[in-house]
Amino acid sequence: MKNANIPIQLLAGVVLLGIGYWAGRREGSVGRSRELSHGSAGASADGALKPSGVTGASLAEKASKAEVRDFLPGRPFPRGGADGWLRKLAEEGEIDGYSRIFELLQQLVTMDSESAREVAMAVKEIKARMADEDGDTDAIWPFDKDVLDGAFYGAVFLLSQSDPGEAFELFSGMDGIEEELLTMVWRDLAREDPSKAESMLTSLEPDKVGEAIAGIMEHYRRNDIGAAIALMEKFPGEDYDYERRQLVERIKESDPRRALEVAAGFLDRGMTAGPLQAAMDDWMREDRKAAQAWAAEYSGPGSAVVRARILVGDAAGDTEAAMGNFAALRREGVADEWLRDAPTAIVQALGRDDPGIARAWVDGLSSGPLHLEAVSELAEIWAAKDSIAASEWISSLPPGDARNAGARQLVEAIQKRDPASALEWARTVSDPPMRRNMIDGVLEEWDEQDPEAAEAATLGLPEDDRPKSGR
């Protein structure tokens, strides 16, 4: 839609409010049952509704005169008239502003389920005809196509509250459906019959499973933590890490220890360490002492990950202990991916006052991803404090990835104030794509400050180092 995806979100929110309004008015309607009048533009009941909590004849009389009545959803068009209703709605103008959005919402909120079903089917039929048309589809629908999308999404949203199975059938096989709508319908399917919803997952195309699991998990997180854990164990792929993190976060609200054990259990079954790392970090921020005490006693699955996160959280306060724990974890053969943030945390703690102190620790690390992380972090800190000292250290590094990483940080730190030196450093990088990008970046920055000097520098470069597009 034209308002940066706002219409779909508004449709969802306002239609939901409308549904809540129906339920509230029905429950407070003085106990009278009424039937819908399907032949009218909207049904209404006889008799005035006395405002809740209000006494006094004068107020009741005013309410009666104003004909304040129980609200029931109605039919805005006769049976079989959904197509005509859509066209009339579209003739009134494009969905290009909030007033038109709310007009559409008003129509949808006051619609009964039968009408919503007809609207959704009418949209599907129009879109199917447009898809089959080889020529100009304007002959089929010469109006704003956002009207079709808005009406369809709103109608499916309404149906999902009362019959999620039918809502699912309406959009099954269609492409381009908003993820939020798919997730909502699957949540409602799980609310109605969790086992059936799970069994339906096997019939989905692979690219449709994510939204379905997100919807089912939304229901489970609120109502059945055990079922949520079991479902995540059935889908161990990294694609579902976000859902696992959300689940662990939900459990942590009431029982942080249980949340960590669940996350560790996922890791023990071959899933990623992400949920456990995130949960440990959160607990360290919220209650450091409790997290430290639990970690000190914990020896179950993922204990190395737990210790690594404690190390990261404690590095600023007790750097010596963090360095010792890091060395111990390396000796135990803990995977680099679990220690990824540790070098950064230690270097930040060591280098905040004197980067030279951090240098000794960084230089003592064996080459590999963790050493690369440490070099990059130290180069960034040192270049900001003393670029000359930083450049001397980076020059001492052997050619390779670590030196390239240090050079990149140095170049980024000095290219504004000393583009000539930054350009020379960029040219020392041994990785061709990285060198190309860094040279281009320095020259672009230099061109903004002094176009003539940048042009002269460009012409002085070897042909291989000159920007492809010229300058």
N, C-alpha and C positions, 0 to 999 in steps of 0.2 A: 504494500500500500504506500501511499505517497507521504505519510507523516512519519517516516523513519520507524516503521513497525509499531508505532503507538496504537493504531486501531485494533490490532489483534489483542494486545494486552488490555486495552479498554473494554473490548468485547467480553473477554474472559472475566474481568473484574466486575463490570456492571451487570452482566447477565447473572453472575453468582449472587450479587446483591439482590437482584430481582427474584431469584429463586428463594433466597432467604426471606424476602418480603412476603412472597406467597405463603410460605410455611408459617410464618409468624401470624399473618392475618387470618389464615385458616384456623390455627389453633386457638386464637382469641376471638372467635366469631360467634360468641354466645350460644354455641352448641347446635346451631341450625345447619342441616345438610342441604346443599343446593346443587342443582344440576346445571351443567354448562348449556348455554343456548348456542348451538353450533351454527345457526343460520344468520347470526348477527355479526357485526364487526367487532364485538367484544361482549362478554357476558358480565352481568352485574346482578346482585341479589337484592331482594326487596328488604326494606326496613333499614333504619339508621343504626349505625354502630356508635355506641356510647364510648367516648374516649376513655382509655384505661386510667383508673385512678382519679377520675374527675367526678365530682358530685355537684348537684345543683340543677334545677330545672332550666334555668336560663341558658347554661352552656349546652345542655342536651338539646334544647330547642334550637339553638343556633346550629348545632351539628346536623340536626334533622333538616333544617331549612337549606343548608349547604349540600344536602344529599351526600354526606360522607358515608360510603358503603363498604362492605367487605369486598376485597379485591380478589378476583379469580381470573386466571389466564384465559384468554379467549382466542377467537379465530378472526384474523384480519381480512380473510378472503373466503369465498365459498369453496366447497370441495372441488378440486381440480383446477383451482385458479391461481396456483402458486407462480406459474410462469408469467401470467399477466401481472400479478402483484409485483414480481421482481422487475419487470419492464417499466411499470409505472413508477416504482421507486427510483430506478436508474434514470428515468426521464427528468427527474427533478434536479439532477446535477451530479457532478463527480464527488467522490469522497475525498475532498481536498482540504478540509478544515474541521475544526472541532464541532461546529454546529451540525455539519452533515453526519459526522461520526455519531453524535448523540441522537440524531434523528433515527439513524439505523438501529442504534441500541434500543431506543424506545420501542420501536416496532418489534424487535426480537424479545425484549423482556416481557412484553404483554402477550406473547404468543403461547398457545397450548402445545402439547407434545405432538398431537396429530398434525397441526399446521407446520411445526418445525420439521417433521418428517417429510412432508410434502415439499417444503422449501429446499431441503437438502437434496431430495431426489430430482427436483426441477433443475437445480444447479448442475448436478452430475449429468443430466441429459443434455443440457446446453453445452457443457464442456466436451462431452463425448462427440457431439455433432461438430463442434469447432475443431476437434482433433482430427476428425475424418475429412474435413473440408480441405481440399488441395489449394483452393484459391483464397479469396479475401474472406476472412472469418467475420468481418464486420456485417456481412449480409445476415449472419445468424444472430450476432449480438453487437449492435452498433452503439453500445454504451460503455461507460466506465467498467472495466473488468474487475476493479476492486469491489464493486457492489456484489459480484458473484462470490468472491472470496469471503468478504465480510459476512454475507448472509449464510454461506455454508458453514463457516466456523462457528458463528453464533448458534445456528440450528443444531449442529452436532454437540456443541457445549450443553445446550438445554437437554437434549435427548440423553446425554451421558449421565445426567443426574438421576433419571428414572429408569433408563434401560441402556446401560453401557454396552451390552452385547449388540444391540441394534446400531448404536453409534459407531461401534467398531466395524460392523458390516458396511456402513455407509461409506467410510473412507478407505476400506481395504481395497488394494489394487490401484489406488490413486497415488500419484507422485506429487512432491512439492508441498505436502501438508506440514504445517508448523509443528516443530518438535514439542512445544509446550502442550499443544492440543493432543498429540498422540500420547504423551506421558500422562495427561489428565485422564484420558479414556481408559488407559491401562490401570491407572490407580483405581478408578471406579469399578473396573472389571474385577480387580482383586478384592475390593471391598465387598462385592456381591458374592463371589465364589473364588477364594484364593487358589484352591487346587485346580479348578478349571482354567484360571488365568495362566498358571504355570504350565499346564499341559499344552496350552495354545502356543507357547513359545517355540515348540519344535516345528511348527508349520510356517514360521516366518522366514522371510528372506534375511540373510545375514545382516544387511544394512538396516533392518527394521528392529532388530533385537534390542539394541541399546535403549531406545525410547521405551520399549515395553518393560524392560527390567527396571528402568528408572521409575516408571509408574508403579509397578508392583512393590518395589522397595520403599517408595514413599508411603504406601499403605502399611507395609510391614514394620517400618521404623516407628510408626505411631501405635501399632496394635499388637505386634507379635515379633519380638526381638529374636526368639529362637528360629522362627521361620525365615527371618531376614538373614541370619547367619548361615542357615542351611542353603539358601538360594545362592548366596555369594560363594559358597564352597562348590556349587555345581558349575559356576562360571568363574574359573580362576584367572582368566586372562587379564592382562594389564589394562585393557580397555575399561574394566569395571573397578579400577582403583578408586575412582571418585566416589562411587556408591559405597565401597568399603569404608572409605574415610568418613563419609556422612554417617554411616552406621556406627562406627566407633565413636564418633563425636556425640551421637545421641546417647549411647551407653554411658559415656564419660560424664554426662550431665548429672547422673545419679550415683555412679560407681566407677571412679577412675581406674581402680585396680582391675576390675572386671573388663573394662574397655581395653586396657593394655594386654590382658590375657587373650582376649578375642583377636586383637590385631596380631599378637605373636602366633596364635593358632593359624591364622591365614598364612603367615610366613612359613610356618612349619610344614604346611601343605603345598609348598612350592610357589606361593604367590609372592608378590613384591614386598619389599620392606617399607614402602611408602606410608601405608596407614599407621604402622607402628612408629615410624619416625615422627610423623605429624602429631600423633597422640602424645608421645613422650615430650615433644617440644612444647605443646600446649600445656601439659601438666607442669612442666618446669617453669613456665611463665606464670601460671596461676598459683602454684603452691610448690615452690622449689624444695622445701624441706621434706614434704611428704613424698615427692617424686624421688628424691635422693634416698630416702629411707627404704622405699619399696624396691628401688633398683639394687640397693646393697644386698638385699635378701633374695632377690629373684635369680633363679638359676635355670629357668625353663627355656622353651624355644625362643630364639631371638634375643637371648641375654647379651650377646655381643653388640647387637644393634642398640639395645637399651644403654649399655655402658658407653657406646660411642656418642649417643645423644646427651648423656650426662656430661661427658667430656666437653662437648661443644658448648653446652650451657654454662659450665663452670670455668671455661678457659680464661675469661676476663678476671674472675675473682681469685683463682688459684692456678696460675699459668704453669708453675713447676709440676703440680699434680697432673694437669692436663697433658703436658709433654710426656710424663712418665706413663700415663694410661694409654696414650697414643702409641708409644713404643711397645708396650705390652700387647696391645691389640694387634700390632703389625707382626710381632713374634708368633702370635697364635694363628696367624694366617687369615685374619678377618678380611673379608672381601673389600676391595678398594671402594666399591660403590657405597658401602655402609659407612665408610670413613670420609666420604667426599668433602664434607663441610669442616672436618676437624683441622686440616692445615690452615684454612682461612681464618678460623677462630683463633688459633694459636698465634699466627703471624700478626693478626690485628692486636692481640694483647701484648705481644713482645715489641711490636714496632710502633706503637702509638707514641712512645716517648723517645725511643732511639732505634731507628731501623737497623743500625749496625748490629745491635744485639740479635735481632731476628735473623740477620744474614747467616750467622754461624749455624743456627738450627736448620735453616732452609738448605744451606750448602751440604749439610750432613745427611739429607734425605736421599734415598736411592731414586734413580730416575724412574719415571712413570707418571701416571695421571695425578697422583697426589703431590708429587714434586712440582708438576706443572701448575697445579692450583696454587701452591705455596709461592712459587716464583712470581706468578701473575699478581697475586695479592700484595706481596712485598714491593714489587716494582711500582704498583699504583700508589702505595703509601709513601714510598721513598721519593718517587718523582714529584709528588705534590709538596714534599718538605724540602728536598735538596736534589734538584735534577742533575747537577754535576756529579754528586756522589753516587746517585742511582745509575747514571750512565757508565761510570767507572766499574761498578759492580756488574752491570749487564754485559759490558765489554769482556769481562773475565769469564763469562759463561761459555762453554763449548757450543759450537754451532749445532742447531737442532731446535726442537719444539720449544724447549724452555727459554732459550735465548730469543726466539721469535716472539714468545708471549711477553717477555720483559720489554722487548723493543716496542711492541704495540702499545703497552701502557705508557712508556716514555714518550712516544710520538704523540699520543693523545693528550699528554700533560703539557707539552711544550709547543705544539703546532700553532697556537694562537700568538704566543709571544716571540717565538723563534722559528718561523716556518722553514728557514734555510737549514737549520740543524735537524729539524723534524724530517725534512725530505731526505737528508743523508742517512738518517737512522732507518727510515722506511725502506731505503734501497738495500740495507744490510739483511733484510729478512730473506730467508732461503726458500720459503714456501711461495711459489709463483702467484697463486690466486690471492694470498694474503698480501704479498708485496704490491701487487697491482692495486688492490683496494686501498691500501694505506697511502700509496703515492697519489692516487686520485683524490683521496680525502684531504691530504695536505695541500695539494694544488688548488682545490676548490676553496679551502679556507684562505689560502694566500691570495687568491684571485679577488676575494671579497675585500681584503685589506689593501692590496696594492696590485692592481691588474697588470701593470707594466712589468713589475718585478716577477710576478708569477709567470708571465709570458716568456720572459728572458730565461727563467729557471727551466721552463718546459723545453725551450729550444736547446738548452745545454744538456739535456738528458740523452742518454743513448736511445736509439730508436725503440728498443724493446721496452723501455720504461716510460715512454711517452703515452699519454692518454690516447686511446683509439680514435676518439672523436675530434682530437685536436683541441687547440685552445686559442 
